[in-house]
Amino acid sequence: MRKEEFHLKFFMCVIQSRGLVRPPQRTAGEASTSSMLIQKPPLETDDLKPLHAMDDPGTMEGIPILKNEWIMTHEEHHAAKTLGIGKAIAVLTSGGDAQGKEKALRGRGGGTKIMAGGRSGGYQGLVDGGDHHQGGTFLRTPGGTVIGSARCKDFRDREGRLRAAHNLVKRGITNLCVIGGDGSLTGADTFRSEWSDLLSDLQKAGKITEEEATKSSYLNIVGLVGSIDNDFCGTDMTIGTDSALHRIIEIVDAITTTAQSHQRTFVLEVMGRHCGYLALVTSLSCGADWVFIPECPPDDDWEEHLCRRLSETRTRGSRLNIIIVAEGAIDKNGKPITSEDIKNLVVKRLGYDTRVTVLGHVQRGGTPSAFDRILGSRMGVEAVMALLEGTPDTPACVVSLSGNQAVRLPLMECVQVTKDVTKAMNDRRFDEAMKLRGRSFMNNWEVYKLLAHVRPPVTKGSTHTVAVMNVGAPAAGMNAAVRSTVRIGLIQGNRVLVVHDGFEGLAKGQIEEAGWSYVGGWTGQGGSKLGTKRTLPKKSFEQISANITKFNIQGLVIIGGFEAYTGGLELMEGRKLFDELCIPFVVIPATVSNNVPGSDFSVGADTALNTICTTCDRIKQSAAGTKRRVFIIETMGGYCGYLATMAGLAAGADAAYIFEEPFTIRDLQANVEHLVQKMRTTVKRGLVLRNEKCNENYTTDFIFNLYSEEGKGIFDSRKNVLGHMQQGGSPTPFDRNFATKMGAKAMNWMSGKIKESYRNGRIFANTPDSGCVLGMRKRALVFQPVTELKDQTDFEHRIPKEQWWLKLRPILKILAKYEIDLDTSEHAHLEHISRKRSGETSI
């Protein structure tokens, strides 16, 4: 399903969990809005019992529930249950479609209605009204938006907005969530600012009563940004962008093979009329030779520079050239730079066989990526909370992503900055336009310039020697991190060595020098080109110390998983015995398990997550055909339940068993009973995920046998162990980009730390901050001493003691239609975009 669809599904489930009520009923002949409308009957007082007060803690309102929820006090439970009482929410998608917009809405249960459609969607549906109803259970795999999206001319006129206000008032709706781009969100803010005057006009015209006007005295607006261009300022990523990058990279990878075969140059045009994000990240993700974006036109002599760059690449032994062009690319005078212009230039000056590929609307379609599915879900939660907490004085806000954190920003501040970018480009103030895009965009551009436009020095200006190695299990994206580290190191004038087979290779002297071409084409390759092993350094300190001296290694970049982190701790301990180990080192987390302390994300985890989601989507298709079938899927991760939880959230699992959340036989029984109830609905299939080490007794075979026995006559069970396919495959755009920037940042830190540690003619680093983990923590990439992370680590189970994603598990259960309480103790507060943009950013 497209990103829009999953986003809306999730939105509805969260709304239902908050206890939204049915607004006043329409009288005969009254029109309904054609936007998404969520209604639920009011809860009775007896329904407000806390979980521990239920007669049977295994069921609630006839639906089995999981018991592993935090227990609230009666007051907390009552507050949570009553937050949405008396409120109704309308949801619409507007503007261009983007995969994942509908991840936030899904219908369920008696007394719930979702009303959508009419002849057109978006604001047009809000204006037209109509009696078209659509159920809330959407498929999870197709793209698009099932409730329709349209650019509405009627809503631009006051008369159209008057009709829209009339439809909302008659439905008792005072909360509106708009999923769209800057134009759609600007329209929503205009609608809100006029609301009082619109009600006054409707009342004077006799179309609404005084009582209706009083009940609908204010309108709350929350925006969610859905745009594949990622052109909205204030958020690091809009819904749809990651999926569009998946489509682009799939094509780029396919084109790369044919380009190599025929020694061709390919010019690829991607979407981005006013924003070059897709083109920029694509260039980083595929190692393109050049990228053209509207925010930063090339210098006046770009033709000569481009041809020289392409020629140098061929001279180094490359058999192809890749040039990425945003559709809105221009030169410094505002003249368009088209794909055909570039092709003609290359053919005329260099004589290379050159082809053009315009990707077009294929970028908008297809199945949403795991990142977009989860992003839509997380943003949906925050949007619901923002609406339910809203007051007449609360400004319209937009829910944004900052690093790994959901934030609320004033809607019109974001819209204004977005418009300022366009104005700056129109006025030829391109430096200002780049800054207004935000720090994340700037970071991407700076790394691209270093890797694509800066040539390594012919003679070494530095005697520093840095070694790079992979440790632990292979993970997609490791090669991209090595490539970035090596090339940034060479650009800085360093001598860069690569170590084969991890610490074991370091002990055996399996070390060689890497030049620029050594890592050519590594960005899109999965696995570990250097080889990687789980061997730790402690038993080989003497041999490692000898080789550090032999090869004059002055810094070490370790790319890997929990073994890389543990190896770093052992190196710190070894400094007491061997002075040779007193060199700076940095660990870049790279593991599908995402279990390295000090980082919210690890390189490789996104690729594994997408592999699981793709498999689950196919399995669910199979189950949809056979009916009444439940699949039990085992995922990797060791004791870390990240993959099982996030894949369950993205793929729509009915349960996900993990080590971090202990479960009993009664929980398994409750899940079986829940699936029995589900088989009586129209969705006659089930999906259960199990982390490989979630429980030593409740194995995958045990759970499969239990489900098979208890489901006899109701559903069949099947099991699937995904195994090492989760470690393979080409890295996703997220992992390529993340790894590239992590490698660049690590090498920049290393160069500075080596200079800082230079004493008496040698490198001597023995301070805690000379051995760090580079990780994503909420909003920023930060360096944390490995010794400070020891207290945050569960070494027995190889996981951090606190893991951010555990707070997302209730969302998974809400989507699976369990009756649970959603923890609202932590949520975003309204910030200002200027404050956000001044902070350090992320990915």
C-alpha positions in Angstrom: 0.0 0.0 0.0 1.1 3.5 -0.5 2.5 5.6 2.3 -0.7 7.7 2.4 -2.9 4.7 3.0 -1.0 3.2 5.9 -0.7 6.6 7.5 -4.4 7.1 7.5 -5.0 3.6 8.8 -2.9 4.2 11.8 -4.5 7.6 12.4 -7.9 6.0 12.8 -6.7 3.3 15.2 -5.1 5.9 17.5 -8.2 8.0 17.4 -10.3 5.0 18.4 -8.0 4.2 21.3 -8.5 7.8 22.6 -12.3 7.3 22.8 -13.6 9.6 20.2 -17.4 9.9 20.1 -20.1 10.1 17.5 -21.0 13.7 16.7 -24.6 14.8 16.4 -26.5 12.8 13.8 -27.5 14.3 10.5 -31.1 14.9 9.7 -32.4 13.4 6.5 -31.0 15.0 3.4 -28.0 16.7 5.1 -24.7 16.3 3.3 -21.7 14.7 4.9 -18.1 15.6 4.2 -16.2 13.5 1.8 -13.1 13.7 3.8 -12.2 10.9 6.3 -14.5 11.1 9.3 -14.0 9.1 12.5 -16.9 8.6 14.9 -17.3 6.5 18.0 -20.2 6.1 20.4 -19.7 7.7 23.8 -18.2 5.5 26.5 -20.3 4.6 29.5 -18.9 5.2 33.0 -18.5 1.4 33.5 -16.2 1.3 30.5 -13.6 3.5 32.3 -12.3 0.7 34.6 -8.5 0.5 34.8 -6.9 -2.6 33.5 -6.3 -4.1 36.9 -10.0 -3.7 37.8 -11.2 -5.9 35.0 -12.8 -9.2 36.0 -10.7 -11.0 33.4 -7.4 -9.2 32.6 -7.1 -11.3 29.5 -10.1 -9.8 27.7 -11.7 -6.4 27.4 -15.1 -5.7 25.8 -15.0 -9.1 24.2 -11.6 -8.6 22.6 -8.5 -10.4 24.0 -5.7 -8.1 25.1 -2.1 -8.4 26.0 -1.4 -7.9 29.7 2.1 -6.7 29.4 1.1 -3.0 29.7 2.2 -0.6 32.4 -0.5 -0.3 35.1 -2.0 3.1 35.5 -3.7 4.5 38.5 -7.4 5.0 38.3 -7.0 8.7 37.8 -4.4 8.2 35.0 -6.5 5.7 33.3 -9.6 7.9 33.5 -7.7 10.8 32.1 -6.3 8.7 29.2 -9.7 7.3 28.4 -11.6 10.6 28.5 -9.1 12.7 26.6 -11.0 12.3 23.3 -14.5 12.2 24.7 -16.8 14.5 22.8 -14.5 15.2 20.0 -14.5 14.2 16.3 -11.7 14.4 13.8 -11.8 14.8 10.0 -8.8 13.7 7.9 -8.1 14.6 4.3 -5.3 14.2 1.9 -4.7 17.0 -0.6 -2.3 17.9 -3.4 0.0 15.4 -5.0 -0.1 11.8 -3.9 2.7 10.2 -1.9 3.2 6.7 -0.7 2.3 6.3 2.9 -0.3 9.1 3.5 -2.9 6.6 4.6 -0.9 4.8 7.2 -2.7 6.6 9.9 -6.3 5.5 9.5 -7.9 2.1 9.9 -11.5 1.3 10.9 -12.6 -1.3 13.5 -15.3 -2.4 15.8 -19.0 -1.6 16.1 -20.2 1.9 16.2 -17.3 3.2 14.2 -17.7 4.9 10.8 -15.3 6.3 8.3 -16.8 8.5 5.8 -14.9 9.3 2.7 -15.0 10.2 -0.9 -17.8 11.7 -2.9 -16.7 12.2 -6.5 -13.3 13.6 -5.5 -11.1 13.6 -2.5 -9.1 16.2 -0.5 -10.5 19.6 0.0 -13.0 18.9 -2.9 -14.6 16.2 -0.7 -14.8 18.7 2.2 -16.5 21.2 -0.1 -18.9 18.8 -1.9 -20.0 16.7 1.0 -21.9 13.6 0.1 -23.1 10.4 1.5 -20.4 8.1 0.2 -19.1 5.9 3.1 -16.0 3.8 3.1 -15.0 1.3 5.6 -11.7 1.7 7.5 -9.9 -1.5 6.8 -7.4 -0.7 4.0 -4.9 -3.0 2.4 -1.3 -2.4 3.5 0.6 -2.9 0.4 -0.7 -0.7 -2.5 0.3 2.9 -2.7 -1.8 6.0 -3.3 -4.6 7.3 -1.1 -7.9 5.3 -1.0 -9.8 8.4 0.2 -8.6 10.4 -2.8 -6.4 13.4 -3.1 -7.1 16.4 -5.3 -6.0 20.0 -5.8 -9.3 21.9 -5.2 -10.1 25.2 -7.0 -13.4 25.6 -5.1 -11.6 25.7 -1.7 -9.5 28.7 -2.9 -12.7 30.8 -3.0 -14.5 31.9 0.2 -17.7 30.4 -1.1 -16.1 27.0 -1.2 -14.7 27.3 2.3 -18.2 28.4 3.5 -19.6 25.1 2.1 -16.8 23.2 3.7 -17.5 24.8 7.1 -21.2 24.0 6.8 -20.4 20.3 6.2 -18.0 20.2 9.2 -20.5 22.0 11.6 -23.3 19.6 10.6 -21.0 16.7 11.5 -19.9 18.2 14.7 -16.3 18.2 13.6 -13.9 20.7 15.2 -10.6 19.0 14.5 -9.1 18.7 11.1 -5.9 16.8 10.1 -4.6 17.8 6.7 -2.0 15.5 5.0 -0.4 17.3 2.1 2.2 19.9 1.0 2.7 23.6 1.7 -0.2 24.6 -0.5 -2.6 22.3 1.3 -1.4 23.3 4.7 -1.6 27.0 3.9 -5.2 26.5 2.8 -5.9 24.8 6.1 -4.5 27.7 8.1 -6.6 30.2 6.0 -9.7 28.1 6.7 -8.9 28.2 10.5 -8.3 32.0 10.5 -11.7 32.6 8.8 -13.6 30.0 10.9 -15.4 32.5 13.2 -16.5 34.7 10.3 -17.7 31.6 8.3 -19.8 30.4 11.2 -21.3 33.9 11.6 -22.3 34.0 7.9 -23.7 30.5 8.0 -25.8 31.4 11.1 -27.1 34.6 9.5 -28.1 32.6 6.4 -30.0 30.2 8.6 -27.9 27.2 7.6 -26.8 26.4 11.1 -28.3 27.1 14.5 -26.9 29.1 17.3 -26.4 25.9 19.3 -24.4 24.4 16.5 -22.3 27.5 16.1 -21.5 27.5 19.8 -20.5 23.8 19.8 -18.2 24.4 16.8 -16.9 27.8 18.0 -13.2 26.9 17.1 -11.4 24.7 14.7 -8.1 22.9 15.5 -5.7 22.2 12.6 -2.8 19.8 12.5 -0.7 19.2 9.4 1.2 16.1 8.3 3.5 16.7 5.4 3.1 14.3 2.6 5.4 15.0 -0.4 7.9 12.9 -2.2 10.0 16.0 -2.9 10.8 16.6 0.8 10.4 20.3 0.0 8.7 21.4 3.3 11.0 23.3 5.7 10.9 22.3 9.3 11.1 18.5 8.9 14.0 16.3 8.1 11.8 13.9 6.1 8.3 14.1 4.6 6.0 11.2 4.2 6.7 9.6 0.8 10.3 10.7 0.4 12.0 7.5 1.4 9.7 5.4 -0.7 10.5 7.6 -3.7 14.2 7.2 -3.1 13.6 3.4 -3.1 12.1 3.6 -6.6 14.9 5.8 -7.8 17.7 3.6 -6.4 16.2 0.5 -7.8 16.4 2.0 -11.3 19.8 3.5 -10.8 21.2 0.1 -9.7 19.6 -1.6 -12.7 21.0 1.1 -15.0 24.5 0.8 -13.5 24.9 -2.8 -14.7 24.1 -1.9 -18.3 26.2 1.2 -18.2 29.2 -0.8 -17.0 28.7 -3.4 -19.7 28.7 -0.8 -22.5 30.9 1.9 -20.9 28.1 4.4 -21.1 27.3 7.7 -19.4 23.7 7.9 -18.0 21.9 11.1 -17.2 19.0 10.4 -14.9 16.3 13.0 -14.3 14.4 12.8 -11.0 11.5 14.8 -9.6 12.1 18.0 -7.7 10.9 21.1 -9.5 11.7 23.4 -6.6 13.7 21.1 -4.3 16.8 19.0 -5.0 16.5 16.6 -2.1 15.8 13.5 -4.1 18.6 14.3 -6.6 21.0 15.1 -3.8 20.4 12.0 -1.7 20.3 9.8 -4.8 23.8 11.1 -5.8 25.1 10.2 -2.3 23.4 6.8 -2.4 24.8 5.7 -5.8 28.1 7.6 -5.8 27.1 9.7 -8.8 29.8 11.8 -10.6 27.6 15.0 -10.6 24.3 16.3 -9.4 22.3 19.3 -10.5 19.8 20.8 -8.0 17.9 24.1 -8.1 19.1 25.4 -4.7 22.7 25.4 -5.8 23.4 26.1 -9.5 26.8 25.2 -10.7 29.5 27.7 -11.4 29.7 29.5 -14.8 32.4 27.1 -16.0 30.5 24.0 -15.0 30.6 22.5 -18.5 34.4 22.3 -18.3 34.4 21.1 -14.7 31.8 18.4 -15.5 33.7 17.1 -18.5 37.0 17.0 -16.6 35.3 15.2 -13.7 33.9 12.5 -16.1 37.2 12.1 -17.8 39.1 11.7 -14.5 36.7 9.0 -13.4 37.3 7.0 -16.6 41.0 7.5 -16.3 40.9 5.9 -12.8 39.4 2.7 -14.4 35.6 3.3 -14.1 33.5 2.0 -16.9 30.6 4.3 -16.4 29.4 7.7 -15.4 26.2 8.6 -13.6 24.8 12.2 -13.6 21.7 13.0 -11.5 19.5 16.0 -12.5 16.6 17.4 -10.6 13.8 18.4 -13.0 14.0 22.0 -11.7 17.8 22.3 -12.2 19.0 25.8 -13.3 22.2 27.7 -13.8 23.1 30.9 -11.9 21.1 33.0 -14.4 18.0 31.0 -13.8 18.2 29.2 -17.2 17.0 25.6 -17.0 19.6 22.8 -17.3 17.9 19.9 -18.9 18.9 16.2 -19.3 19.2 16.7 -23.0 21.5 19.7 -22.6 23.8 17.6 -20.5 23.7 14.6 -22.8 24.5 16.8 -25.8 27.4 18.4 -23.9 29.0 15.1 -23.0 28.6 13.6 -26.5 30.0 16.8 -28.2 33.0 17.3 -25.9 33.9 13.8 -24.8 32.3 11.6 -27.4 31.0 9.2 -24.7 28.0 7.0 -25.5 25.4 8.8 -23.4 21.8 8.0 -22.6 19.0 9.9 -20.8 16.4 8.3 -18.5 13.6 10.4 -17.1 12.0 8.5 -14.2 8.8 10.5 -14.0 5.8 9.3 -12.0 7.2 5.9 -11.2 8.7 7.8 -8.2 5.3 8.4 -6.8 4.0 4.9 -6.9 4.8 1.5 -5.5 4.8 0.0 -2.0 5.8 2.3 0.8 9.1 1.6 2.4 9.4 0.4 6.1 10.7 3.9 7.0 7.6 5.6 5.6 5.2 3.1 7.2 6.7 3.7 10.6 7.1 7.5 10.0 3.4 7.7 9.1 2.4 5.8 12.2 4.6 7.9 14.6 3.4 11.1 13.0 -0.2 9.9 13.3 0.1 9.4 17.0 1.5 12.9 17.5 -1.2 14.4 15.3 -4.0 12.9 17.3 -2.5 14.0 20.6 -2.0 17.5 19.2 -5.6 17.7 18.1 -7.0 16.3 21.3 -4.9 18.6 23.5 -5.8 21.7 21.4 -7.6 24.7 22.7 -9.0 27.8 21.0 -5.7 29.5 21.6 -3.5 26.7 20.2 -1.9 27.8 16.9 -2.2 25.5 13.9 0.8 23.2 14.0 2.6 20.7 11.7 4.0 17.5 13.1 7.6 17.1 11.9 10.6 14.8 12.2 13.8 16.1 13.7 16.5 13.4 13.7 14.6 10.5 15.4 12.1 12.7 17.3 8.6 13.9 16.5 8.2 17.7 17.0 5.4 20.2 16.7 6.1 23.4 14.9 3.8 26.4 14.1 2.3 25.6 10.7 2.7 29.0 9.2 6.3 29.5 10.4 7.2 26.4 8.3 5.1 27.5 5.4 6.7 30.9 5.4 10.2 29.5 5.5 9.3 27.2 2.6 8.1 30.2 0.6 11.3 32.1 1.6 13.3 29.4 0.0 11.4 29.8 -3.3 11.8 33.5 -3.1 15.5 33.3 -2.4 16.0 31.1 -5.4 13.9 33.5 -7.6 16.1 36.4 -6.4 19.3 34.4 -7.1 20.2 34.3 -3.4 21.2 30.7 -3.6 23.4 30.6 -0.4 20.5 31.8 1.6 18.2 29.2 0.0 20.5 26.4 1.0 20.6 27.6 4.6 16.8 27.9 4.7 16.5 24.3 3.7 18.0 23.3 7.0 21.1 21.7 8.5 20.2 18.2 7.3 20.1 19.4 3.7 23.3 21.3 4.1 25.1 18.3 5.6 24.1 16.2 2.6 25.4 18.9 0.3 28.7 19.3 2.1 29.4 15.5 2.1 28.4 15.3 -1.6 30.8 18.2 -2.5 33.7 16.5 -0.7 33.2 13.1 -2.3 32.3 14.4 -5.9 34.1 17.7 -6.4 37.2 17.7 -4.2 40.2 15.9 -5.8 42.6 14.1 -3.4 46.0 15.7 -3.2 48.6 14.3 -5.5 51.3 14.4 -2.8 50.5 13.5 0.8 50.5 16.6 2.9 50.1 14.6 6.1 51.9 11.7 7.7 48.8 10.5 9.5 47.8 6.9 9.0 44.2 5.7 9.7 43.0 2.1 9.5 39.5 1.0 8.7 37.9 -2.4 9.5 34.7 -4.3 9.8 33.9 -6.3 13.0 31.0 -8.6 13.8 28.3 -9.9 11.4 27.9 -8.4 8.0 25.4 -5.6 7.5 24.2 -3.8 4.3 25.8 -0.4 4.2 29.2 -1.4 5.7 30.8 -0.9 2.3 29.3 2.5 1.9 30.7 3.5 5.3 34.2 2.2 4.3 34.1 4.0 1.0 33.2 7.3 2.6 35.8 6.9 5.3 38.6 6.0 2.9 37.8 8.8 0.4 37.4 11.5 3.1 40.6 10.4 4.6 42.4 10.6 1.3 41.0 14.1 0.6 42.4 15.2 4.0 45.8 14.0 2.9 45.9 11.0 5.2 47.2 7.5 4.4 44.3 5.1 4.7 44.7 1.4 5.4 42.1 -1.3 5.2 42.1 -4.3 7.5 40.6 -7.6 6.4 38.7 -9.9 8.7 38.3 -7.6 11.6 40.5 -7.8 14.8 41.7 -11.2 13.6 43.1 -9.6 10.5 44.6 -6.8 12.5 46.5 -9.4 14.6 47.6 -11.3 11.5 48.7 -8.3 9.6 46.1 -8.6 6.8 46.4 -4.9 6.1 46.8 -3.0 2.8 46.8 0.6 1.7 43.6 1.8 -0.1 43.6 4.4 -2.9 40.7 6.3 -4.4 39.7 3.6 -6.9 40.0 0.8 -4.3 36.5 1.6 -3.0 34.9 2.5 -6.3 31.4 1.3 -6.7 31.1 0.1 -3.1 28.2 2.3 -2.1 25.5 0.0 -3.4 27.1 -3.3 -2.6 25.8 -5.4 0.3 27.8 -7.5 2.8 31.3 -6.7 3.7 34.0 -6.4 1.0 36.7 -6.3 3.7 35.5 -9.4 5.4 34.3 -9.4 9.0 34.6 -11.7 12.0 33.3 -11.7 15.5 36.8 -12.2 17.0 37.6 -9.8 19.9 41.0 -8.2 20.4 41.8 -9.1 24.0 43.6 -12.4 23.3 45.7 -10.8 20.6 46.8 -7.6 22.2 50.5 -8.4 21.6 50.2 -9.1 17.9 47.8 -6.2 17.4 50.2 -3.8 19.1 53.1 -5.1 17.0 51.1 -4.5 13.7 50.0 -1.0 14.9 53.7 -0.2 15.2 54.7 -1.9 12.0 52.1 -0.1 9.9 52.3 3.1 11.9 48.6 3.1 12.5 47.6 6.3 14.3 43.8 6.0 14.3 41.3 3.2 14.0 37.8 3.4 12.5 35.8 0.3 13.5 32.6 -0.4 11.6 30.4 -3.1 13.1 27.9 -4.3 15.7 28.0 -5.2 19.4 31.4 -6.9 18.9 32.8 -3.6 17.6 31.6 -1.9 20.7 32.9 -4.6 23.0 36.2 -4.6 21.1 36.4 -0.9 21.7 36.0 -1.4 25.4 38.7 -4.1 25.4 41.1 -1.7 23.6 40.5 0.9 26.3 41.4 -1.8 28.9 44.5 -2.8 26.9 45.9 0.7 27.0 47.0 -0.1 30.6 49.3 -2.8 29.2 50.3 -1.6 25.8 51.1 2.0 24.9 50.6 1.1 21.2 46.9 0.8 21.8 46.8 4.5 22.9 45.5 5.7 19.6 42.1 7.3 18.9 39.4 5.0 17.7 35.7 5.4 16.8 33.0 2.8 16.4 30.4 3.2 13.7 27.4 1.0 14.6 26.6 -1.4 11.8 24.4 -4.3 12.5 20.9 -5.6 11.5 20.1 -6.1 15.2 20.3 -2.4 16.0 21.7 -3.3 19.5 24.7 -1.1 19.9 24.5 1.2 22.9 24.8 4.9 22.2 22.8 5.0 18.9 19.1 4.9 18.0 20.0 3.5 14.6 22.6 1.2 13.2 23.8 0.9 9.6 22.1 -2.1 8.1 19.0 -2.2 10.3 16.8 -0.4 7.7 17.8 -2.8 4.9 16.9 -5.8 7.1 13.6 -4.2 8.1 12.7 -3.7 4.5 13.6 -7.3 3.7 11.3 -8.5 6.5 8.5 -6.2 5.4 8.7 -7.3 1.8 8.5 -10.9 2.8 5.6 -10.3 5.2 3.7 -8.4 2.4 4.1 -11.4 0.1 3.1 -13.8 2.8 0.0 -11.8 3.6 -0.9 -11.8 -0.1 -0.6 -15.6 0.0 -2.8 -15.7 3.1 -5.4 -13.4 1.5 -5.8 -16.0 -1.3 -6.1 -19.1 0.9 -8.1 -17.4 3.7 -8.1 -18.4 7.4 -4.3 -18.7 7.7 -1.9 -17.5 10.3 1.8 -17.1 9.6 4.5 -17.2 12.4 7.6 -15.4 11.2 11.0 -15.6 13.0 13.3 -12.6 12.7 16.9 -12.1 13.6 18.2 -9.7 16.3 19.6 -11.9 19.0 18.0 -10.7 22.2 17.1 -7.3 20.7 13.5 -7.1 19.6 13.9 -4.1 17.3 13.4 -5.9 14.0 10.4 -7.9 15.2 8.7 -4.8 16.7 9.3 -2.4 13.9 8.6 -5.0 11.2 5.4 -5.8 13.1 4.4 -2.1 13.1 5.2 -1.7 9.4 3.7 -4.9 8.1 0.6 -5.0 10.3 1.4 -7.9 12.6 -1.2 -9.2 15.1 1.6 -9.8 17.7 5.4 -9.5 18.0 7.1 -11.5 20.7 10.4 -10.0 22.0 12.8 -10.6 24.9 12.4 -7.1 26.3 8.7 -7.6 27.0 8.3 -11.0 28.8 5.2 -13.0 27.9 3.5 -16.1 29.4 1.3 -18.9 28.2 -1.7 -16.7 29.0 -0.5 -14.1 26.6 -0.1 -16.7 23.9 -3.6 -17.9 24.7 -5.0 -14.3 24.5 -3.3 -13.9 21.1 -4.9 -17.1 19.8 -8.3 -16.0 21.0 -7.8 -12.6 19.4 -7.0 -14.3 16.0 -10.1 -16.5 16.5 -12.2 -13.3 16.8 -10.4 -11.8 13.8 -11.3 -14.8 11.6 -14.9 -13.9 12.0 -14.3 -10.5 10.3 -13.6 -9.8 6.7 -9.8 -10.0 7.3 -9.2 -13.7 7.5 -5.5 -13.9 7.9 -3.0 -13.4 10.7 0.7 -12.5 11.0 2.8 -13.1 14.1 6.5 -12.1 14.5 8.9 -13.7 16.9 12.3 -12.5 17.8 14.8 -15.4 17.6 15.8 -15.2 21.3 12.6 -13.8 22.8 12.1 -16.9 25.0 14.2 -20.1 25.4 11.1 -22.3 26.0 8.5 -20.6 23.7 10.3 -21.4 20.5 9.1 -20.8 17.0 8.2 -24.5 16.8 6.3 -24.3 20.1 4.3 -21.3 19.1 3.6 -22.8 15.7 2.3 -26.0 17.3 0.3 -24.1 19.9 -1.4 -22.0 17.2 -2.0 -25.1 15.0 -3.7 -27.0 17.9 -5.8 -24.2 19.3 -6.8 -22.9 15.8 -8.0 -26.3 14.6 -11.2 -25.9 12.5 -10.8 -22.1 12.5 -7.5 -21.3 10.9 -4.4 -23.1 9.6 -0.9 -22.1 10.7 2.4 -21.8 8.8 5.9 -20.9 10.0 8.8 -19.2 8.2 12.3 -18.6 9.6 13.8 -15.7 7.5 17.4 -16.4 8.6 20.4 -14.8 7.0 18.5 -13.3 4.1 18.0 -10.4 6.5 21.8 -9.7 6.4 22.0 -9.7 2.6 20.9 -7.7 -0.3 21.8 -4.2 -1.5 21.5 -1.5 1.1 18.5 0.8 1.1 18.8 4.5 0.3 18.6 5.3 4.0 21.5 2.9 4.9 23.6 4.1 2.0 23.1 7.8 3.0 23.4 7.1 6.7 26.6 5.1 6.3 28.1 7.7 3.9 27.6 10.5 6.3 28.6 8.5 9.4 31.9 7.6 7.6 32.6 11.2 6.7 31.8 12.5 10.2 33.9 9.7 11.8 37.0 10.6 9.6 36.6 14.3 10.3 36.6 13.6 14.0 39.5 11.2 13.7 41.7 13.8 11.9 41.1 16.3 14.6 41.6 13.8 17.4 44.9 12.6 16.0 46.2 16.2 15.9 45.0 16.8 19.4 46.8 13.6 20.6 50.1 14.4 19.0 52.7 14.6 21.8 56.5 14.5 21.8 56.7 13.3 18.2 54.1 10.6 18.5 50.4 9.9 18.9 49.4 9.2 22.5 45.7 9.1 23.3 44.6 7.8 26.7 41.7 10.0 27.6 38.1 8.5 27.7 37.0 10.7 24.8 39.6 9.3 22.5 37.6 6.1 22.1 34.0 6.8 21.1 30.9 5.4 19.6 29.4 7.7 16.9 25.6 7.4 17.2 22.3 9.0 16.4 20.7 10.1 19.6 17.3 11.7 19.1 18.1 14.8 17.0 21.9 14.6 16.5 24.9 12.5 15.6 27.1 12.5 18.7 30.4 11.0 19.9 30.1 9.2 23.2 33.1 7.6 25.0 32.7 3.8 25.1 33.5 3.8 28.8 30.6 6.0 29.6 28.2 3.6 27.8 29.2 0.6 30.0 26.6 1.4 32.6 23.9 1.6 29.9 24.7 -1.9 28.6 23.2 -5.3 29.4 26.3 -7.3 28.4 24.7 -10.7 29.2 22.0 -10.1 26.5 24.0 -7.8 24.3 21.5 -5.0 24.3 21.2 -1.4 25.7 19.3 -1.2 29.0 17.0 1.5 27.6 15.7 1.3 24.0 13.7 4.1 22.5 11.6 1.9 20.2 9.9 0.1 23.1 7.6 3.0 23.5 6.2 2.3 20.0 5.0 -1.1 20.9 1.5 0.1 22.0 1.1 1.5 18.5 1.6 -2.0 17.1 -1.1 -3.4 19.4 -3.5 -0.5 18.6 -3.1 -1.3 14.9 -3.8 -5.0 15.7 -7.0 -3.8 17.3 -6.2 -4.7 20.9 -7.9 -2.6 23.6 -5.0 -1.0 25.4 -4.0 2.3 26.9 -1.6 4.5 25.0 1.1 6.1 27.1 0.9 9.9 26.6 3.3 10.9 29.3 5.9 11.9 26.7 4.9 13.9 23.7 6.2 16.8 21.7 5.7 20.4 22.7 5.3 23.3 20.3 8.6 24.6 19.2 9.7 27.3 16.7 11.4 26.5 13.4 14.2 29.0 14.0 15.2 27.2 17.2 15.0 23.8 15.5 17.1 24.9 12.6 19.8 26.4 14.9 20.3 23.0 16.6 22.6 20.2 15.5 21.0 17.8 13.0 21.1 14.4 12.1 20.7 12.4 9.0 
